[in-house]
Amino acid sequence: FCEAMEALDERFDDEEPTQDDIEGILASASEVDPPEEIEESWNQMIDFMGEFVDDPTAASEDQLSEFESASNEVDAYMEEECNIGG
């Protein structure tokens, strides 16, 4: 998991991703097998991004809140376990 996330992080380091890049990131991330500790949050995050990649503003406040919570959990794991982010 950490190696896959490091590869994605390096691929788009210091540049603003285009829509094609975002779709590529989503496709790559969808194939990653997350650790059990964050599997539910990871899947929520991937599902949200897949559904709202074209228009995040179409998400409800509850969906945005769930995404933010899941994303925060995944980010914390990646920072603590993979030394990515922070």
Secondary structure, DSSP 4 states (H G I P E B T S, - for coil): -HHHHHHHHHHTTTS---HHHHHHHHHHHHT----GGGHHHHHHHHHHHHHHSS-GGGS-HHHHHHHHHHHHHHHHHHHHHH----
